[in-house]
Amino acid sequence: MSKDDFRRLTLQKKIQKLYTEGTFVVAIRYYTYKVNLYLLGREYVEVFYNHKHDRIDKIEFLNQRHSRMKFYLDQISLTEI
């Protein structure tokens, strides 16, 4: 599945795809979110869970230039990104 195909999926279908085909890597805290990082194929995907509202607010591909990268790199080594 291409990135564009994944982006077009509904939130529920993205969740299902990640939980059935993805591999959980690590979780971080980021402001009001718990962000779970998954490896799906060769791409890293972030799942933003909002504790206050008990829901997943968004799922998106990891942006390597975002400041969140420092939180991930403090815990693990992300290869091939």
Jmol script that loads the backbone (N, CA, C; Angstrom):
load data "model"
ATOM      1  N   MET A   1       0.844  -1.176   0.000  1.00  0.00           N
ATOM      2  CA  MET A   1       0.000   0.000   0.000  1.00  0.00           C
ATOM      3  C   MET A   1       0.890   1.241   0.000  1.00  0.00           C
ATOM      4  N   SER A   2       0.562   2.186  -0.851  1.00  0.00           N
ATOM      5  CA  SER A   2       1.350   3.417  -0.929  1.00  0.00           C
ATOM      6  C   SER A   2       0.975   4.366   0.203  1.00  0.00           C
ATOM      7  N   LYS A   3       1.811   5.376   0.411  1.00  0.00           N
ATOM      8  CA  LYS A   3       1.522   6.392   1.429  1.00  0.00           C
ATOM      9  C   LYS A   3       0.208   7.100   1.119  1.00  0.00           C
ATOM     10  N   ASP A   4       0.001   7.424  -0.152  1.00  0.00           N
ATOM     11  CA  ASP A   4      -1.228   8.114  -0.530  1.00  0.00           C
ATOM     12  C   ASP A   4      -2.453   7.250  -0.268  1.00  0.00           C
ATOM     13  N   ASP A   5      -2.360   5.957  -0.568  1.00  0.00           N
ATOM     14  CA  ASP A   5      -3.482   5.050  -0.293  1.00  0.00           C
ATOM     15  C   ASP A   5      -3.772   5.003   1.203  1.00  0.00           C
ATOM     16  N   PHE A   6      -2.722   4.937   2.016  1.00  0.00           N
ATOM     17  CA  PHE A   6      -2.900   4.911   3.468  1.00  0.00           C
ATOM     18  C   PHE A   6      -3.548   6.198   3.960  1.00  0.00           C
ATOM     19  N   ARG A   7      -3.082   7.327   3.437  1.00  0.00           N
ATOM     20  CA  ARG A   7      -3.641   8.619   3.851  1.00  0.00           C
ATOM     21  C   ARG A   7      -5.131   8.729   3.538  1.00  0.00           C
ATOM     22  N   ARG A   8      -5.576   8.071   2.489  1.00  0.00           N
ATOM     23  CA  ARG A   8      -6.983   8.149   2.088  1.00  0.00           C
ATOM     24  C   ARG A   8      -7.900   7.245   2.923  1.00  0.00           C
ATOM     25  N   LEU A   9      -7.332   6.347   3.697  1.00  0.00           N
ATOM     26  CA  LEU A   9      -8.143   5.470   4.534  1.00  0.00           C
ATOM     27  C   LEU A   9      -8.837   6.271   5.633  1.00  0.00           C
ATOM     28  N   THR A  10      -9.965   5.766   6.098  1.00  0.00           N
ATOM     29  CA  THR A  10     -10.627   6.381   7.245  1.00  0.00           C
ATOM     30  C   THR A  10      -9.753   6.140   8.480  1.00  0.00           C
ATOM     31  N   LEU A  11     -10.001   6.893   9.514  1.00  0.00           N
ATOM     32  CA  LEU A  11      -9.239   6.725  10.749  1.00  0.00           C
ATOM     33  C   LEU A  11      -9.373   5.297  11.263  1.00  0.00           C
ATOM     34  N   GLN A  12     -10.583   4.756  11.235  1.00  0.00           N
ATOM     35  CA  GLN A  12     -10.808   3.391  11.725  1.00  0.00           C
ATOM     36  C   GLN A  12     -10.024   2.363  10.909  1.00  0.00           C
ATOM     37  N   LYS A  13      -9.954   2.549   9.599  1.00  0.00           N
ATOM     38  CA  LYS A  13      -9.211   1.605   8.752  1.00  0.00           C
ATOM     39  C   LYS A  13      -7.703   1.740   8.947  1.00  0.00           C
ATOM     40  N   LYS A  14      -7.246   2.965   9.217  1.00  0.00           N
ATOM     41  CA  LYS A  14      -5.822   3.161   9.524  1.00  0.00           C
ATOM     42  C   LYS A  14      -5.465   2.420  10.804  1.00  0.00           C
ATOM     43  N   ILE A  15      -6.327   2.544  11.809  1.00  0.00           N
ATOM     44  CA  ILE A  15      -6.097   1.861  13.087  1.00  0.00           C
ATOM     45  C   ILE A  15      -6.028   0.354  12.865  1.00  0.00           C
ATOM     46  N   GLN A  16      -6.978  -0.162  12.129  1.00  0.00           N
ATOM     47  CA  GLN A  16      -7.015  -1.600  11.860  1.00  0.00           C
ATOM     48  C   GLN A  16      -5.757  -2.057  11.126  1.00  0.00           C
ATOM     49  N   LYS A  17      -5.341  -1.305  10.140  1.00  0.00           N
ATOM     50  CA  LYS A  17      -4.142  -1.656   9.357  1.00  0.00           C
ATOM     51  C   LYS A  17      -2.902  -1.662  10.250  1.00  0.00           C
ATOM     52  N   LEU A  18      -2.756  -0.652  11.090  1.00  0.00           N
ATOM     53  CA  LEU A  18      -1.591  -0.582  11.971  1.00  0.00           C
ATOM     54  C   LEU A  18      -1.570  -1.739  12.964  1.00  0.00           C
ATOM     55  N   TYR A  19      -2.717  -2.043  13.543  1.00  0.00           N
ATOM     56  CA  TYR A  19      -2.757  -3.088  14.561  1.00  0.00           C
ATOM     57  C   TYR A  19      -2.624  -4.483  13.972  1.00  0.00           C
ATOM     58  N   THR A  20      -2.982  -4.665  12.712  1.00  0.00           N
ATOM     59  CA  THR A  20      -2.860  -5.996  12.104  1.00  0.00           C
ATOM     60  C   THR A  20      -1.560  -6.180  11.342  1.00  0.00           C
ATOM     61  N   GLU A  21      -1.029  -5.101  10.761  1.00  0.00           N
ATOM     62  CA  GLU A  21       0.160  -5.232   9.921  1.00  0.00           C
ATOM     63  C   GLU A  21       1.370  -4.461  10.435  1.00  0.00           C
ATOM     64  N   GLY A  22       1.161  -3.545  11.365  1.00  0.00           N
ATOM     65  CA  GLY A  22       2.258  -2.726  11.870  1.00  0.00           C
ATOM     66  C   GLY A  22       2.940  -3.360  13.067  1.00  0.00           C
ATOM     67  N   THR A  23       4.099  -2.815  13.386  1.00  0.00           N
ATOM     68  CA  THR A  23       4.869  -3.252  14.553  1.00  0.00           C
ATOM     69  C   THR A  23       5.048  -2.059  15.477  1.00  0.00           C
ATOM     70  N   PHE A  24       4.595  -2.194  16.721  1.00  0.00           N
ATOM     71  CA  PHE A  24       4.763  -1.125  17.701  1.00  0.00           C
ATOM     72  C   PHE A  24       6.252  -0.956  17.991  1.00  0.00           C
ATOM     73  N   VAL A  25       6.709   0.308  18.018  1.00  0.00           N
ATOM     74  CA  VAL A  25       8.120   0.605  18.263  1.00  0.00           C
ATOM     75  C   VAL A  25       8.319   1.223  19.639  1.00  0.00           C
ATOM     76  N   VAL A  26       7.646   2.329  19.909  1.00  0.00           N
ATOM     77  CA  VAL A  26       7.840   3.040  21.168  1.00  0.00           C
ATOM     78  C   VAL A  26       6.688   4.034  21.362  1.00  0.00           C
ATOM     79  N   ALA A  27       6.487   4.452  22.606  1.00  0.00           N
ATOM     80  CA  ALA A  27       5.496   5.489  22.919  1.00  0.00           C
ATOM     81  C   ALA A  27       6.202   6.649  23.600  1.00  0.00           C
ATOM     82  N   ILE A  28       5.761   7.854  23.283  1.00  0.00           N
ATOM     83  CA  ILE A  28       6.291   9.055  23.925  1.00  0.00           C
ATOM     84  C   ILE A  28       5.119   9.912  24.392  1.00  0.00           C
ATOM     85  N   ARG A  29       5.409  10.834  25.284  1.00  0.00           N
ATOM     86  CA  ARG A  29       4.436  11.860  25.679  1.00  0.00           C
ATOM     87  C   ARG A  29       4.785  13.119  24.907  1.00  0.00           C
ATOM     88  N   TYR A  30       3.756  13.745  24.339  1.00  0.00           N
ATOM     89  CA  TYR A  30       3.966  14.976  23.592  1.00  0.00           C
ATOM     90  C   TYR A  30       2.770  15.888  23.842  1.00  0.00           C
ATOM     91  N   TYR A  31       2.990  16.905  24.666  1.00  0.00           N
ATOM     92  CA  TYR A  31       1.928  17.806  25.109  1.00  0.00           C
ATOM     93  C   TYR A  31       0.784  16.984  25.690  1.00  0.00           C
ATOM     94  N   THR A  32      -0.419  17.087  25.137  1.00  0.00           N
ATOM     95  CA  THR A  32      -1.561  16.364  25.710  1.00  0.00           C
ATOM     96  C   THR A  32      -1.713  14.962  25.132  1.00  0.00           C
ATOM     97  N   TYR A  33      -0.779  14.544  24.315  1.00  0.00           N
ATOM     98  CA  TYR A  33      -0.886  13.255  23.635  1.00  0.00           C
ATOM     99  C   TYR A  33       0.078  12.204  24.159  1.00  0.00           C
ATOM    100  N   LYS A  34      -0.354  10.978  24.040  1.00  0.00           N
ATOM    101  CA  LYS A  34       0.545   9.842  24.077  1.00  0.00           C
ATOM    102  C   LYS A  34       0.678   9.460  22.607  1.00  0.00           C
ATOM    103  N   VAL A  35       1.898   9.495  22.085  1.00  0.00           N
ATOM    104  CA  VAL A  35       2.124   9.203  20.676  1.00  0.00           C
ATOM    105  C   VAL A  35       2.785   7.838  20.572  1.00  0.00           C
ATOM    106  N   ASN A  36       2.089   6.926  19.913  1.00  0.00           N
ATOM    107  CA  ASN A  36       2.627   5.597  19.666  1.00  0.00           C
ATOM    108  C   ASN A  36       3.239   5.574  18.277  1.00  0.00           C
ATOM    109  N   LEU A  37       4.451   5.077  18.194  1.00  0.00           N
ATOM    110  CA  LEU A  37       5.148   4.986  16.919  1.00  0.00           C
ATOM    111  C   LEU A  37       5.117   3.541  16.443  1.00  0.00           C
ATOM    112  N   TYR A  38       4.702   3.359  15.202  1.00  0.00           N
ATOM    113  CA  TYR A  38       4.623   2.039  14.581  1.00  0.00           C
ATOM    114  C   TYR A  38       5.480   2.018  13.323  1.00  0.00           C
ATOM    115  N   LEU A  39       5.948   0.826  12.997  1.00  0.00           N
ATOM    116  CA  LEU A  39       6.621   0.600  11.729  1.00  0.00           C
ATOM    117  C   LEU A  39       5.639  -0.169  10.860  1.00  0.00           C
ATOM    118  N   LEU A  40       5.271   0.406   9.733  1.00  0.00           N
ATOM    119  CA  LEU A  40       4.351  -0.208   8.787  1.00  0.00           C
ATOM    120  C   LEU A  40       5.096  -0.355   7.471  1.00  0.00           C
ATOM    121  N   GLY A  41       5.466  -1.576   7.152  1.00  0.00           N
ATOM    122  CA  GLY A  41       6.323  -1.778   5.984  1.00  0.00           C
ATOM    123  C   GLY A  41       7.668  -1.152   6.268  1.00  0.00           C
ATOM    124  N   ARG A  42       8.016  -0.147   5.490  1.00  0.00           N
ATOM    125  CA  ARG A  42       9.284   0.571   5.690  1.00  0.00           C
ATOM    126  C   ARG A  42       9.072   1.991   6.193  1.00  0.00           C
ATOM    127  N   GLU A  43       7.843   2.303   6.586  1.00  0.00           N
ATOM    128  CA  GLU A  43       7.500   3.660   7.013  1.00  0.00           C
ATOM    129  C   GLU A  43       7.123   3.684   8.487  1.00  0.00           C
ATOM    130  N   TYR A  44       7.510   4.762   9.167  1.00  0.00           N
ATOM    131  CA  TYR A  44       7.110   4.976  10.549  1.00  0.00           C
ATOM    132  C   TYR A  44       5.828   5.803  10.569  1.00  0.00           C
ATOM    133  N   VAL A  45       4.894   5.401  11.425  1.00  0.00           N
ATOM    134  CA  VAL A  45       3.596   6.060  11.512  1.00  0.00           C
ATOM    135  C   VAL A  45       3.334   6.409  12.980  1.00  0.00           C
ATOM    136  N   GLU A  46       2.853   7.629  13.215  1.00  0.00           N
ATOM    137  CA  GLU A  46       2.539   8.078  14.568  1.00  0.00           C
ATOM    138  C   GLU A  46       1.030   8.041  14.799  1.00  0.00           C
ATOM    139  N   VAL A  47       0.653   7.561  15.982  1.00  0.00           N
ATOM    140  CA  VAL A  47      -0.746   7.535  16.396  1.00  0.00           C
ATOM    141  C   VAL A  47      -0.866   8.454  17.606  1.00  0.00           C
ATOM    142  N   PHE A  48      -1.684   9.493  17.492  1.00  0.00           N
ATOM    143  CA  PHE A  48      -1.833  10.499  18.533  1.00  0.00           C
ATOM    144  C   PHE A  48      -3.069  10.194  19.366  1.00  0.00           C
ATOM    145  N   TYR A  49      -2.836   9.725  20.592  1.00  0.00           N
ATOM    146  CA  TYR A  49      -3.922   9.363  21.494  1.00  0.00           C
ATOM    147  C   TYR A  49      -4.135  10.484  22.502  1.00  0.00           C
ATOM    148  N   ASN A  50      -5.358  10.983  22.579  1.00  0.00           N
ATOM    149  CA  ASN A  50      -5.732  12.058  23.488  1.00  0.00           C
ATOM    150  C   ASN A  50      -6.350  11.446  24.737  1.00  0.00           C
ATOM    151  N   HIS A  51      -5.618  11.470  25.848  1.00  0.00           N
ATOM    152  CA  HIS A  51      -6.108  10.880  27.099  1.00  0.00           C
ATOM    153  C   HIS A  51      -7.333  11.600  27.635  1.00  0.00           C
ATOM    154  N   LYS A  52      -7.342  12.903  27.525  1.00  0.00           N
ATOM    155  CA  LYS A  52      -8.443  13.694  28.084  1.00  0.00           C
ATOM    156  C   LYS A  52      -9.781  13.299  27.462  1.00  0.00           C
ATOM    157  N   HIS A  53      -9.778  13.038  26.170  1.00  0.00           N
ATOM    158  CA  HIS A  53     -11.008  12.682  25.460  1.00  0.00           C
ATOM    159  C   HIS A  53     -11.110  11.196  25.135  1.00  0.00           C
ATOM    160  N   ASP A  54     -10.120  10.414  25.551  1.00  0.00           N
ATOM    161  CA  ASP A  54     -10.095   8.970  25.333  1.00  0.00           C
ATOM    162  C   ASP A  54     -10.368   8.608  23.873  1.00  0.00           C
ATOM    163  N   ARG A  55      -9.529   9.178  22.993  1.00  0.00           N
ATOM    164  CA  ARG A  55      -9.702   8.912  21.569  1.00  0.00           C
ATOM    165  C   ARG A  55      -8.389   9.115  20.814  1.00  0.00           C
ATOM    166  N   ILE A  56      -8.338   8.522  19.653  1.00  0.00           N
ATOM    167  CA  ILE A  56      -7.218   8.763  18.740  1.00  0.00           C
ATOM    168  C   ILE A  56      -7.608   9.966  17.889  1.00  0.00           C
ATOM    169  N   ASP A  57      -6.808  11.017  17.945  1.00  0.00           N
ATOM    170  CA  ASP A  57      -7.121  12.238  17.202  1.00  0.00           C
ATOM    171  C   ASP A  57      -6.593  12.212  15.779  1.00  0.00           C
ATOM    172  N   LYS A  58      -5.429  11.607  15.581  1.00  0.00           N
ATOM    173  CA  LYS A  58      -4.889  11.562  14.227  1.00  0.00           C
ATOM    174  C   LYS A  58      -3.834  10.474  14.102  1.00  0.00           C
ATOM    175  N   ILE A  59      -3.633  10.061  12.873  1.00  0.00           N
ATOM    176  CA  ILE A  59      -2.597   9.098  12.524  1.00  0.00           C
ATOM    177  C   ILE A  59      -1.904   9.660  11.303  1.00  0.00           C
ATOM    178  N   GLU A  60      -0.577   9.793  11.388  1.00  0.00           N
ATOM    179  CA  GLU A  60       0.159  10.351  10.253  1.00  0.00           C
ATOM    180  C   GLU A  60       1.557   9.762  10.183  1.00  0.00           C
ATOM    181  N   PHE A  61       2.153   9.887   9.014  1.00  0.00           N
ATOM    182  CA  PHE A  61       3.524   9.417   8.835  1.00  0.00           C
ATOM    183  C   PHE A  61       4.481  10.308   9.613  1.00  0.00           C
ATOM    184  N   LEU A  62       5.535   9.712  10.124  1.00  0.00           N
ATOM    185  CA  LEU A  62       6.530  10.432  10.904  1.00  0.00           C
ATOM    186  C   LEU A  62       7.217  11.490  10.053  1.00  0.00           C
ATOM    187  N   ASN A  63       7.228  12.706  10.552  1.00  0.00           N
ATOM    188  CA  ASN A  63       7.952  13.799   9.910  1.00  0.00           C
ATOM    189  C   ASN A  63       9.338  13.854  10.551  1.00  0.00           C
ATOM    190  N   GLN A  64      10.346  13.485   9.797  1.00  0.00           N
ATOM    191  CA  GLN A  64      11.711  13.393  10.324  1.00  0.00           C
ATOM    192  C   GLN A  64      12.277  14.736  10.754  1.00  0.00           C
ATOM    193  N   ARG A  65      11.692  15.823  10.306  1.00  0.00           N
ATOM    194  CA  ARG A  65      12.204  17.158  10.638  1.00  0.00           C
ATOM    195  C   ARG A  65      11.501  17.777  11.841  1.00  0.00           C
ATOM    196  N   HIS A  66      10.523  17.076  12.372  1.00  0.00           N
ATOM    197  CA  HIS A  66       9.754  17.625  13.493  1.00  0.00           C
ATOM    198  C   HIS A  66      10.549  17.516  14.794  1.00  0.00           C
ATOM    199  N   SER A  67      10.273  18.417  15.709  1.00  0.00           N
ATOM    200  CA  SER A  67      10.983  18.430  16.994  1.00  0.00           C
ATOM    201  C   SER A  67      10.711  17.175  17.831  1.00  0.00           C
ATOM    202  N   ARG A  68       9.623  16.440  17.528  1.00  0.00           N
ATOM    203  CA  ARG A  68       9.346  15.191  18.252  1.00  0.00           C
ATOM    204  C   ARG A  68      10.445  14.158  18.062  1.00  0.00           C
ATOM    205  N   MET A  69      11.212  14.274  16.997  1.00  0.00           N
ATOM    206  CA  MET A  69      12.270  13.299  16.723  1.00  0.00           C
ATOM    207  C   MET A  69      13.224  13.144  17.911  1.00  0.00           C
ATOM    208  N   LYS A  70      13.502  14.237  18.620  1.00  0.00           N
ATOM    209  CA  LYS A  70      14.433  14.145  19.746  1.00  0.00           C
ATOM    210  C   LYS A  70      13.895  13.226  20.842  1.00  0.00           C
ATOM    211  N   PHE A  71      12.571  13.179  21.014  1.00  0.00           N
ATOM    212  CA  PHE A  71      11.981  12.290  22.020  1.00  0.00           C
ATOM    213  C   PHE A  71      12.160  10.828  21.627  1.00  0.00           C
ATOM    214  N   TYR A  72      12.000  10.547  20.351  1.00  0.00           N
ATOM    215  CA  TYR A  72      12.202   9.179  19.874  1.00  0.00           C
ATOM    216  C   TYR A  72      13.673   8.783  19.958  1.00  0.00           C
ATOM    217  N   LEU A  73      14.530   9.669  19.511  1.00  0.00           N
ATOM    218  CA  LEU A  73      15.958   9.326  19.431  1.00  0.00           C
ATOM    219  C   LEU A  73      16.599   9.221  20.807  1.00  0.00           C
ATOM    220  N   ASP A  74      15.969   9.808  21.830  1.00  0.00           N
ATOM    221  CA  ASP A  74      16.446   9.632  23.192  1.00  0.00           C
ATOM    222  C   ASP A  74      16.230   8.195  23.675  1.00  0.00           C
ATOM    223  N   GLN A  75      15.255   7.517  23.090  1.00  0.00           N
ATOM    224  CA  GLN A  75      14.885   6.169  23.557  1.00  0.00           C
ATOM    225  C   GLN A  75      15.362   5.036  22.644  1.00  0.00           C
ATOM    226  N   ILE A  76      15.362   5.294  21.338  1.00  0.00           N
ATOM    227  CA  ILE A  76      15.689   4.220  20.388  1.00  0.00           C
ATOM    228  C   ILE A  76      16.489   4.776  19.226  1.00  0.00           C
ATOM    229  N   SER A  77      17.010   3.881  18.422  1.00  0.00           N
ATOM    230  CA  SER A  77      17.688   4.255  17.192  1.00  0.00           C
ATOM    231  C   SER A  77      16.775   3.910  16.031  1.00  0.00           C
ATOM    232  N   LEU A  78      16.335   4.909  15.302  1.00  0.00           N
ATOM    233  CA  LEU A  78      15.472   4.686  14.154  1.00  0.00           C
ATOM    234  C   LEU A  78      16.356   4.505  12.927  1.00  0.00           C
ATOM    235  N   THR A  79      16.313   3.352  12.350  1.00  0.00           N
ATOM    236  CA  THR A  79      17.171   3.065  11.198  1.00  0.00           C
ATOM    237  C   THR A  79      16.459   3.378   9.902  1.00  0.00           C
ATOM    238  N   GLU A  80      17.237   3.739   8.918  1.00  0.00           N
ATOM    239  CA  GLU A  80      16.781   3.974   7.546  1.00  0.00           C
ATOM    240  C   GLU A  80      15.692   5.033   7.436  1.00  0.00           C
ATOM    241  N   ILE A  81      15.847   6.140   8.201  1.00  0.00           N
ATOM    242  CA  ILE A  81      14.911   7.246   7.990  1.00  0.00           C
ATOM    243  C   ILE A  81      15.637   8.440   7.464  1.00  0.00           C
TER     244      ILE A  81
END
end "model"
wireframe off; spacefill off
backbone 0.3
color backbone group
